[in-house]
Amino acid sequence: MDNFIQTSRKPSSPTRRMKRSSEQTLLTFVRKPRVINPRLFIIDTSVVIKWFSLENEKNIKESLDVLIRIKKGEITVFSPDFLLIETANIAYKKKHLKSVRIKEIINRLKGCGIKFVEFERGETDKLLEIMEKYKTTAYDGLYLLLAKEKKCKLLTFDDELLRIKNLTVGIDNVVRD
């Protein structure tokens, strides 16, 4: 019932009625609109890894602009703490960085202003629902679940995730503000 607003009005048609004292009232339930905070985002590794990229990749400037906005306090960003592990994995396996450099990256991420959120074991059912509904991996599902819970959008470069319009946003929508 948390997602609904209860309103009452006089009945105008034969619908569900409930008696309250001696008068008749019609109870209608209207779904609360999902309010999206335009300054609150979930961020994934596709954006974060570009902050430390040594290669000629697309969107490095836009990604760094997001980091600047985080540090200035213009936007608030959350991420599952899994982002640290995923970043380390990409830095090691795909970028072929040494462990010393990866440790530096992880330490900088911990202090950059991202608010890290632990995954609660009790949320496994919700995660599985997200995975099934959006046909995604558990890893991507963590970001989507957090976006849903925080009532905000996931900021990503991942084209597959960007197809989920109600939970994701491209970086160009954040940087141009």
Backbone as ProteinMPNN parsed JSONL, in Angstrom:
{"seq_chain_A": "MDNFIQTSRKPSSPTRRMKRSSEQTLLTFVRKPRVINPRLFIIDTSVVIKWFSLENEKNIKESLDVLIRIKKGEITVFSPDFLLIETANIAYKKKHLKSVRIKEIINRLKGCGIKFVEFERGETDKLLEIMEKYKTTAYDGLYLLLAKEKKCKLLTFDDELLRIKNLTVGIDNVVRD", "coords_chain_A": {"N_chain_A": [[0.818, -1.204, 0.0], [2.173, 1.148, 0.242], [2.854, 2.29, -2.142], [0.651, 3.578, -2.988], [-1.844, 6.144, -3.001], [-4.426, 7.008, -0.908], [-7.608, 8.052, -1.655], [-10.748, 9.644, -1.152], [-14.069, 9.909, -2.3], [-17.4, 10.916, -3.155], [-19.572, 8.281, -4.128], [-20.167, 7.687, -7.572], [-20.862, 5.828, -9.326], [-21.82, 2.394, -9.568], [-19.514, 0.997, -7.906], [-16.768, -0.403, -6.01], [-17.668, -0.048, -2.696], [-17.373, 1.246, 0.577], [-18.559, 1.195, 3.881], [-18.464, 3.832, 6.089], [-18.929, 4.824, 9.221], [-22.123, 6.134, 9.242], [-22.294, 7.101, 6.706], [-21.798, 6.814, 3.136], [-18.837, 6.166, 1.398], [-16.6, 6.273, -1.333], [-13.743, 4.518, -1.944], [-10.86, 5.157, -3.621], [-7.95, 4.091, -5.23], [-5.02, 5.48, -6.16], [-2.177, 5.202, -8.087], [0.923, 6.245, -6.814], [2.912, 8.701, -8.352], [6.088, 7.88, -9.745], [8.61, 9.547, -8.555], [11.334, 11.114, -9.925], [14.518, 12.054, -9.06], [16.269, 14.693, -10.35], [18.944, 15.243, -9.827], [20.151, 13.147, -8.708], [21.774, 10.083, -9.084], [22.519, 6.718, -10.11], [25.591, 5.198, -10.702], [27.517, 3.427, -13.096], [30.141, 1.038, -13.928], [30.875, 1.41, -16.57], [31.013, 4.118, -16.952], [32.697, 5.048, -14.885], [35.185, 3.725, -15.28], [36.345, 5.104, -17.344], [37.416, 7.349, -16.199], [39.923, 6.714, -15.536], [41.189, 5.907, -17.757], [43.65, 5.013, -20.113], [43.717, 4.757, -22.748], [42.694, 5.708, -26.088], [39.638, 6.316, -25.905], [36.106, 6.578, -26.515], [34.065, 9.214, -25.23], [35.474, 10.043, -22.928], [35.908, 12.671, -22.021], [33.264, 13.52, -21.415], [32.664, 11.722, -19.396], [34.556, 12.471, -17.46], [33.568, 15.015, -16.945], [31.277, 14.36, -15.499], [32.447, 13.342, -13.172], [33.614, 15.721, -12.203], [31.285, 17.173, -11.65], [30.248, 15.62, -9.605], [32.198, 15.963, -7.607], [31.961, 18.718, -7.17], [29.55, 18.745, -5.953], [27.24, 19.052, -7.368], [25.741, 16.99, -8.372], [24.459, 13.979, -6.914], [25.71, 10.795, -6.378], [25.22, 7.333, -6.345], [26.296, 3.944, -5.923], [26.358, 0.385, -6.246], [28.487, -1.361, -3.972], [29.804, -3.231, -5.344], [30.803, -2.113, -7.64], [33.463, -1.417, -7.197], [34.817, -3.873, -7.256], [34.185, -4.726, -9.833], [35.393, -2.696, -11.332], [38.095, -3.118, -10.668], [38.411, -5.629, -11.829], [38.013, -5.086, -14.604], [40.079, -3.261, -15.011], [42.275, -4.908, -14.595], [41.895, -7.245, -16.284], [41.04, -6.278, -18.853], [42.285, -3.794, -19.322], [44.812, -4.33, -18.619], [46.326, -3.457, -16.41], [48.719, -2.988, -13.772], [48.792, -4.343, -10.412], [49.472, -2.418, -8.488], [48.715, 0.013, -9.66], [45.987, -0.493, -9.952], [45.163, -0.663, -7.277], [45.566, 2.002, -6.563], [43.634, 3.234, -8.195], [41.264, 2.121, -7.11], [41.378, 3.16, -4.494], [41.176, 5.89, -5.078], [38.614, 5.933, -6.173], [37.111, 5.27, -3.908], [37.292, 7.646, -2.517], [36.12, 9.607, -4.081], [33.578, 10.656, -3.945], [31.4, 9.12, -4.597], [28.659, 7.42, -3.261], [28.724, 4.466, -1.738], [26.828, 1.472, -1.72], [25.914, -1.354, 0.087], [24.981, -4.597, -1.003], [22.126, -6.149, 0.108], [21.498, -9.306, 1.439], [18.867, -10.1, 1.679], [17.615, -8.972, -0.437], [17.722, -10.524, -2.662], [15.567, -11.77, -3.986], [14.276, -9.562, -5.152], [16.304, -8.745, -6.877], [16.439, -10.951, -8.612], [13.925, -10.714, -9.816], [14.255, -8.306, -11.235], [16.299, -9.097, -12.989], [14.973, -11.044, -14.496], [12.807, -9.592, -15.556], [14.067, -7.589, -17.122], [15.852, -9.025, -18.57], [18.661, -9.323, -17.969], [22.068, -9.445, -16.678], [23.088, -10.529, -13.363], [24.917, -8.743, -12.339], [24.502, -6.288, -13.766], [21.893, -6.072, -13.014], [22.093, -5.398, -10.303], [22.763, -2.656, -10.353], [20.469, -1.629, -11.615], [18.488, -2.365, -9.775], [19.236, -0.8, -7.574], [18.844, 1.744, -8.67], [16.09, 1.696, -8.98], [15.281, 1.454, -6.293], [16.295, 3.824, -5.183], [14.882, 5.633, -6.547], [15.757, 6.914, -8.921], [17.82, 7.47, -11.836], [19.94, 5.224, -13.665], [23.134, 5.988, -14.59], [24.857, 5.479, -17.457], [27.0, 4.07, -20.03], [26.413, 1.833, -21.329], [24.933, 0.276, -23.957], [22.988, -1.765, -24.038], [21.794, -1.567, -21.509], [20.831, 1.034, -21.685], [18.575, 0.763, -23.176], [16.572, 0.304, -21.426], [14.56, 2.425, -20.702], [13.059, 3.562, -18.564], [14.639, 3.321, -16.323], [17.232, 4.114, -16.843], [19.742, 6.474, -18.024], [21.438, 8.313, -20.497], [24.751, 9.626, -20.586], [24.948, 12.118, -21.8], [22.646, 13.464, -21.112], [23.138, 14.32, -18.571], [25.501, 15.791, -18.507], [25.046, 18.046, -20.066], [23.4, 19.74, -18.63]], "CA_chain_A": [[0.0, 0.0, 0.0], [3.031, 2.318, 0.266], [2.925, 2.88, -3.467], [-0.648, 4.11, -3.356], [-2.425, 7.248, -2.256], [-5.832, 6.737, -0.711], [-8.466, 9.214, -1.769], [-12.159, 9.267, -1.046], [-15.024, 10.825, -2.911], [-18.747, 10.36, -3.158], [-19.722, 7.335, -5.222], [-20.949, 8.149, -8.713], [-21.26, 4.655, -10.097], [-21.779, 1.206, -8.697], [-18.184, 0.394, -7.795], [-16.514, -0.832, -4.645], [-18.03, 0.938, -1.676], [-17.156, 0.842, 1.961], [-19.325, 2.024, 4.809], [-17.717, 4.472, 7.155], [-19.991, 5.336, 10.097], [-23.413, 5.97, 8.589], [-22.256, 7.648, 5.352], [-21.139, 6.002, 2.126], [-17.712, 6.788, 0.702], [-15.936, 5.421, -2.313], [-12.304, 4.593, -1.804], [-10.141, 4.88, -4.863], [-6.517, 4.027, -5.018], [-4.305, 6.037, -7.294], [-0.749, 4.897, -7.962], [1.782, 7.416, -6.638], [3.884, 8.819, -9.445], [7.479, 7.597, -9.382], [9.315, 10.817, -8.649], [12.739, 10.951, -10.247], [15.333, 13.187, -8.642], [17.156, 15.004, -11.482], [20.323, 15.46, -9.379], [20.549, 11.914, -8.04], [22.006, 9.043, -10.076], [23.335, 5.548, -9.863], [26.63, 5.218, -11.729], [28.095, 2.101, -13.282], [31.55, 0.945, -14.272], [31.127, 1.906, -17.931], [31.335, 5.542, -16.823], [33.802, 5.22, -13.936], [36.463, 3.228, -15.796], [36.89, 6.117, -18.253], [38.143, 8.334, -15.41], [41.288, 6.235, -15.369], [41.558, 5.279, -19.023], [44.886, 5.439, -20.757], [43.519, 4.553, -24.177], [41.834, 6.641, -26.812], [38.266, 5.816, -25.864], [35.045, 7.568, -26.675], [33.338, 9.745, -24.07], [36.299, 10.285, -21.741], [35.643, 14.037, -21.557], [31.936, 13.548, -20.792], [32.77, 10.973, -18.16], [35.275, 13.326, -16.508], [32.637, 16.076, -16.561], [30.43, 13.805, -14.441], [33.287, 13.322, -11.964], [33.717, 17.109, -11.731], [29.984, 17.543, -11.06], [30.149, 14.899, -8.325], [33.109, 16.617, -6.65], [31.406, 20.039, -6.863], [28.287, 18.571, -5.24], [26.117, 19.383, -8.254], [24.939, 15.775, -8.448], [24.747, 12.955, -5.929], [25.832, 9.535, -7.1], [25.309, 6.099, -5.58], [26.655, 2.754, -6.684], [26.604, -0.799, -5.413], [29.916, -1.482, -3.686], [30.31, -4.14, -6.37], [31.51, -1.309, -8.646], [34.9, -1.484, -6.905], [35.296, -5.171, -7.745], [34.051, -4.717, -11.294], [36.434, -1.801, -11.847], [39.369, -3.832, -10.531], [38.422, -6.696, -12.823], [38.211, -4.495, -15.934], [41.435, -2.678, -15.045], [43.248, -5.988, -14.689], [41.683, -8.146, -17.417], [40.895, -5.605, -20.152], [43.239, -2.685, -19.461], [46.122, -4.923, -18.331], [47.053, -2.625, -15.461], [49.397, -3.666, -12.663], [48.023, -4.27, -9.165], [49.762, -1.146, -7.818], [47.856, 1.028, -10.3], [44.587, -0.834, -9.642], [44.941, -0.24, -5.887], [45.451, 3.462, -6.609], [42.315, 3.535, -8.785], [40.229, 1.766, -6.136], [41.444, 4.15, -3.411], [40.635, 7.159, -5.593], [37.163, 5.759, -6.282], [36.543, 5.322, -2.557], [37.283, 9.019, -2.029], [35.702, 10.568, -5.118], [32.246, 11.215, -3.708], [30.353, 8.117, -4.827], [28.146, 6.809, -2.034], [28.637, 3.036, -2.008], [25.738, 0.792, -1.029], [26.082, -2.813, 0.151], [23.84, -5.411, -1.407], [21.567, -6.9, 1.232], [21.118, -10.664, 1.046], [17.403, -10.19, 1.634], [17.114, -8.382, -1.681], [17.975, -11.45, -3.766], [14.325, -11.957, -4.754], [14.086, -8.356, -5.983], [17.315, -8.791, -7.93], [16.01, -11.959, -9.59], [12.802, -10.13, -10.561], [14.844, -7.335, -12.175], [17.015, -9.858, -14.016], [13.989, -11.688, -15.359], [12.007, -8.579, -16.253], [14.862, -6.847, -18.107], [16.752, -9.972, -19.267], [20.003, -8.794, -17.74], [22.911, -10.195, -15.743], [22.968, -10.143, -11.956], [25.776, -7.573, -12.131], [23.754, -5.118, -14.223], [20.684, -6.017, -12.207], [22.388, -4.678, -9.057], [22.663, -1.221, -10.637], [19.061, -1.329, -11.894], [17.765, -2.473, -8.51], [19.552, 0.383, -6.775], [18.155, 2.875, -9.301], [14.669, 1.574, -8.643], [15.11, 1.729, -4.867], [16.619, 5.229, -4.895], [13.982, 6.437, -7.393], [16.569, 7.744, -9.795], [18.241, 6.794, -13.065], [21.292, 4.693, -13.787], [23.961, 6.706, -15.553], [25.651, 4.427, -18.072], [27.321, 4.077, -21.459], [26.058, 0.496, -21.806], [23.803, 0.366, -24.894], [21.94, -2.706, -23.637], [21.078, -0.988, -20.372], [20.152, 2.268, -22.104], [17.268, 0.399, -23.75], [15.617, 0.297, -20.315], [14.384, 3.88, -20.601], [12.49, 4.026, -17.301], [15.61, 3.234, -15.232], [18.584, 4.533, -17.235], [19.905, 7.73, -18.743], [22.755, 8.478, -21.104], [25.589, 10.645, -19.957], [24.706, 13.414, -22.43], [21.544, 14.106, -20.393], [23.643, 14.829, -17.3], [26.594, 16.746, -18.734], [24.59, 19.276, -20.722], [22.614, 20.606, -17.715]], "C_chain_A": [[0.856, 1.26, 0.0], [3.074, 3.027, -1.08], [1.618, 3.532, -3.898], [-1.051, 5.253, -2.447], [-3.9, 6.919, -2.096], [-6.595, 8.044, -0.824], [-9.894, 8.758, -1.567], [-12.994, 10.351, -1.685], [-16.387, 10.171, -2.866], [-18.887, 9.409, -4.335], [-20.584, 7.894, -6.341], [-21.403, 6.99, -9.575], [-21.167, 3.444, -9.182], [-20.409, 0.537, -8.759], [-17.992, -0.043, -6.359], [-16.821, 0.269, -3.646], [-17.733, 0.36, -0.304], [-17.97, 1.768, 2.846], [-18.399, 2.557, 5.879], [-18.753, 5.214, 7.988], [-21.313, 5.086, 9.399], [-23.403, 6.502, 7.165], [-21.492, 6.73, 4.411], [-19.991, 6.794, 1.512], [-17.121, 5.77, -0.258], [-14.438, 5.603, -2.124], [-11.68, 4.252, -3.141], [-8.667, 4.913, -4.554], [-5.825, 4.454, -6.297], [-2.83, 5.748, -7.082], [0.026, 6.2, -7.825], [2.715, 7.508, -7.836], [5.284, 8.539, -8.922], [8.283, 8.866, -9.618], [10.798, 10.547, -8.872], [13.476, 12.217, -9.841], [16.341, 13.495, -9.753], [18.623, 15.237, -11.091], [20.884, 14.242, -8.653], [20.663, 10.814, -9.088], [22.678, 7.839, -9.444], [24.36, 5.56, -10.988], [27.218, 3.814, -11.858], [29.531, 2.181, -13.778], [31.855, 1.463, -15.668], [31.479, 3.388, -17.94], [32.621, 5.719, -16.019], [35.151, 4.808, -14.528], [37.126, 4.249, -16.716], [37.633, 7.231, -17.499], [39.616, 7.982, -15.315], [41.844, 5.642, -16.663], [42.828, 5.874, -19.599], [44.754, 5.38, -22.276], [42.695, 5.677, -24.784], [40.431, 6.058, -26.891], [37.304, 6.956, -26.11], [34.55, 8.018, -25.3], [34.173, 9.955, -22.811], [36.004, 11.673, -21.169], [34.298, 14.112, -20.827], [31.949, 12.837, -19.444], [33.483, 11.791, -17.078], [34.424, 14.512, -16.06], [31.696, 15.614, -15.445], [31.205, 13.777, -13.124], [33.408, 14.724, -11.363], [32.421, 17.537, -11.054], [29.762, 16.845, -9.724], [30.973, 15.634, -7.271], [32.616, 18.004, -6.253], [30.106, 19.948, -6.063], [27.072, 18.916, -6.075], [25.184, 18.19, -8.458], [25.38, 14.831, -7.343], [24.705, 11.617, -6.641], [26.004, 8.381, -6.121], [25.767, 4.992, -6.507], [26.713, 1.57, -5.739], [28.099, -0.908, -5.155], [30.599, -2.466, -4.634], [31.074, -3.389, -7.465], [33.022, -1.368, -8.434], [35.51, -2.773, -7.445], [35.271, -5.207, -9.269], [35.118, -3.832, -11.943], [37.803, -2.472, -11.782], [39.491, -4.92, -11.595], [38.693, -6.156, -14.23], [39.624, -3.927, -16.059], [42.487, -3.764, -15.224], [43.117, -6.791, -15.984], [41.675, -7.443, -18.774], [41.923, -4.512, -20.389], [44.675, -3.13, -19.18], [46.987, -4.045, -17.42], [47.655, -3.481, -14.359], [48.614, -3.442, -11.367], [48.269, -2.967, -8.402], [48.852, -0.044, -8.359], [46.381, 0.765, -9.981], [44.249, -0.424, -8.211], [44.764, 1.276, -5.813], [44.075, 3.88, -7.142], [41.211, 3.271, -7.776], [40.211, 2.772, -4.985], [40.889, 5.5, -3.853], [39.115, 7.076, -5.745], [36.49, 5.866, -4.916], [36.433, 6.749, -2.04], [36.735, 10.049, -3.009], [34.311, 11.154, -4.916], [31.103, 10.271, -4.032], [29.95, 7.54, -3.477], [27.904, 5.324, -2.335], [27.595, 2.375, -1.112], [26.0, -0.713, -1.076], [24.813, -3.494, -0.312], [23.397, -6.234, -0.214], [21.115, -8.271, 0.743], [19.609, -10.827, 0.905], [16.805, -9.636, 0.348], [17.318, -9.283, -2.894], [16.728, -11.651, -4.616], [14.053, -10.773, -5.674], [15.067, -8.341, -7.145], [16.91, -9.781, -9.015], [14.84, -11.456, -10.432], [13.306, -9.143, -11.616], [15.522, -8.074, -13.324], [16.038, -10.472, -15.011], [13.21, -10.671, -16.191], [12.79, -7.916, -17.384], [15.877, -7.716, -18.855], [18.206, -9.516, -19.176], [20.789, -9.697, -16.789], [22.643, -9.731, -14.313], [23.762, -8.873, -11.687], [25.054, -6.29, -12.551], [22.471, -4.946, -13.421], [20.889, -5.29, -10.884], [22.239, -3.171, -9.249], [21.204, -0.813, -10.865], [18.222, -1.378, -10.618], [18.003, -1.244, -7.639], [18.877, 1.63, -7.348], [16.672, 2.865, -8.953], [14.425, 1.943, -7.179], [15.354, 3.191, -4.518], [15.738, 6.189, -5.699], [14.761, 7.443, -8.233], [16.975, 6.92, -11.011], [19.675, 6.308, -12.957], [22.0, 5.426, -14.907], [24.948, 5.709, -16.147], [25.976, 4.745, -19.526], [26.886, 2.764, -22.112], [24.791, 0.558, -22.662], [22.664, -0.578, -24.531], [21.115, -2.142, -22.483], [20.303, 0.261, -20.762], [18.81, 1.992, -22.783], [16.177, 0.369, -22.686], [15.371, 1.749, -19.921], [13.885, 4.352, -19.235], [13.492, 3.996, -16.14], [16.995, 3.743, -15.58], [18.566, 5.873, -17.964], [21.323, 7.761, -19.313], [23.476, 9.656, -20.492], [25.34, 12.038, -20.54], [23.57, 14.17, -21.748], [21.99, 14.722, -19.073], [24.633, 15.958, -17.528], [26.093, 18.068, -19.286], [23.803, 20.208, -19.815], [23.339, 21.88, -17.377]], "O_chain_A": [[0.327, 2.35, -0.22], [3.307, 4.234, -1.142], [1.489, 3.986, -5.035], [-0.653, 5.32, -1.284], [-4.558, 6.58, -3.08], [-6.261, 9.027, -0.162], [-10.209, 7.59, -1.795], [-12.676, 11.539, -1.62], [-16.498, 8.983, -2.564], [-18.383, 9.69, -5.423], [-21.62, 8.508, -6.083], [-22.242, 7.16, -10.46], [-20.505, 3.485, -8.145], [-20.179, -0.368, -9.561], [-18.942, -0.055, -5.576], [-16.296, 1.378, -3.743], [-17.832, -0.844, -0.07], [-18.061, 2.969, 2.596], [-17.643, 1.806, 6.495], [-19.389, 6.145, 7.493], [-21.603, 3.957, 9.004], [-24.408, 6.372, 6.466], [-20.637, 5.959, 4.846], [-20.157, 7.958, 1.15], [-17.148, 4.565, -0.011], [-13.934, 6.726, -2.145], [-11.939, 3.195, -3.716], [-8.209, 5.682, -3.71], [-6.018, 3.871, -7.363], [-2.291, 6.021, -6.01], [-0.169, 7.139, -8.598], [3.251, 6.494, -8.283], [5.625, 8.91, -7.8], [8.596, 9.209, -10.758], [11.434, 9.835, -8.095], [13.098, 13.32, -10.235], [17.181, 12.652, -10.07], [19.462, 15.413, -11.975], [21.96, 14.302, -8.059], [19.751, 10.629, -9.894], [23.314, 7.931, -8.394], [24.022, 5.903, -12.121], [27.394, 3.106, -10.866], [30.061, 3.266, -14.015], [32.972, 1.909, -15.931], [32.171, 3.858, -18.843], [33.521, 6.453, -16.426], [36.155, 5.481, -14.296], [38.35, 4.253, -16.849], [38.399, 7.978, -18.108], [40.455, 8.842, -15.047], [42.863, 4.951, -16.645], [43.039, 7.086, -19.569], [45.603, 5.905, -22.997], [42.085, 6.481, -24.08], [40.092, 5.376, -27.859], [37.635, 8.129, -25.94], [34.621, 7.264, -24.33], [33.612, 10.037, -21.719], [35.868, 11.825, -19.955], [34.206, 14.698, -19.748], [31.33, 13.287, -18.48], [33.063, 11.8, -15.921], [34.543, 14.965, -14.922], [31.36, 16.39, -14.551], [30.671, 14.15, -12.08], [33.313, 14.888, -10.147], [32.447, 18.187, -10.008], [29.156, 17.414, -8.815], [30.49, 15.895, -6.169], [32.829, 18.428, -5.117], [29.616, 20.957, -5.556], [25.975, 19.059, -5.534], [23.986, 18.359, -8.687], [26.525, 14.874, -6.892], [23.786, 11.336, -7.409], [26.817, 8.439, -5.198], [25.639, 5.094, -7.728], [27.07, 1.718, -4.57], [28.9, -0.581, -6.031], [31.826, -2.52, -4.71], [31.909, -3.984, -8.147], [33.78, -1.368, -9.405], [36.596, -2.757, -8.023], [36.22, -5.663, -9.908], [35.677, -4.185, -12.982], [38.579, -2.4, -12.735], [40.554, -5.103, -12.188], [39.512, -6.712, -14.962], [40.281, -4.094, -17.086], [43.478, -3.563, -15.926], [44.1, -6.994, -16.696], [42.241, -7.956, -19.739], [42.382, -4.317, -21.514], [45.629, -2.405, -19.463], [48.194, -3.906, -17.62], [47.157, -4.565, -14.056], [47.866, -2.472, -11.243], [47.364, -2.466, -7.735], [48.29, 0.737, -7.591], [45.616, 1.705, -9.766], [43.166, 0.104, -7.959], [43.907, 1.77, -5.081], [43.437, 4.778, -6.592], [40.319, 4.101, -7.601], [39.138, 3.19, -4.549], [40.208, 6.175, -3.082], [38.411, 8.049, -5.473], [35.43, 6.478, -4.784], [35.572, 7.038, -1.209], [36.877, 11.25, -2.781], [33.911, 12.059, -5.648], [29.946, 10.594, -3.766], [30.803, 7.214, -2.652], [26.996, 4.974, -3.089], [27.491, 2.67, 0.079], [26.271, -1.275, -2.137], [23.707, -3.024, -0.045], [24.201, -6.934, 0.402], [20.419, -8.371, -0.267], [19.141, -11.619, 0.087], [15.617, -9.818, 0.082], [17.111, -8.853, -4.028], [16.821, -11.697, -5.843], [13.652, -10.946, -6.825], [14.71, -7.971, -8.264], [17.026, -9.483, -10.204], [14.77, -11.739, -11.628], [12.835, -9.148, -12.754], [15.342, -7.722, -14.489], [16.256, -10.422, -16.222], [12.985, -10.873, -17.384], [12.255, -7.702, -18.473], [16.659, -7.218, -19.665], [18.883, -9.348, -20.19], [20.227, -10.603, -16.175], [22.048, -8.677, -14.089], [23.338, -8.025, -10.902], [24.998, -5.324, -11.789], [22.019, -3.827, -13.179], [19.971, -4.637, -10.389], [21.656, -2.489, -8.406], [20.759, 0.222, -10.369], [17.352, -0.534, -10.408], [17.069, -0.714, -7.037], [18.393, 2.475, -6.596], [16.081, 3.906, -8.667], [13.475, 2.66, -6.866], [14.682, 3.737, -3.643], [15.838, 7.407, -5.549], [14.468, 8.639, -8.252], [16.513, 5.792, -11.183], [20.505, 6.893, -12.261], [21.515, 5.474, -16.037], [25.782, 5.156, -15.43], [25.322, 5.57, -20.164], [26.987, 2.615, -23.33], [23.708, 0.854, -22.157], [21.495, -0.228, -24.699], [19.887, -2.23, -22.485], [19.227, 0.516, -20.221], [17.999, 2.905, -22.942], [14.99, 0.404, -23.011], [15.91, 2.234, -18.926], [14.255, 5.44, -18.793], [13.23, 4.578, -15.087], [17.86, 3.804, -14.707], [17.532, 6.334, -18.448], [22.273, 7.294, -18.686], [22.857, 10.569, -19.946], [25.507, 13.035, -19.838], [23.535, 15.399, -21.802], [21.284, 15.563, -18.516], [24.607, 16.966, -16.822], [26.673, 19.114, -18.992], [23.556, 21.356, -20.185], [22.819, 22.706, -16.628]]}, "name": "protein", "num_of_chains": 1, "seq": "MDNFIQTSRKPSSPTRRMKRSSEQTLLTFVRKPRVINPRLFIIDTSVVIKWFSLENEKNIKESLDVLIRIKKGEITVFSPDFLLIETANIAYKKKHLKSVRIKEIINRLKGCGIKFVEFERGETDKLLEIMEKYKTTAYDGLYLLLAKEKKCKLLTFDDELLRIKNLTVGIDNVVRD"}
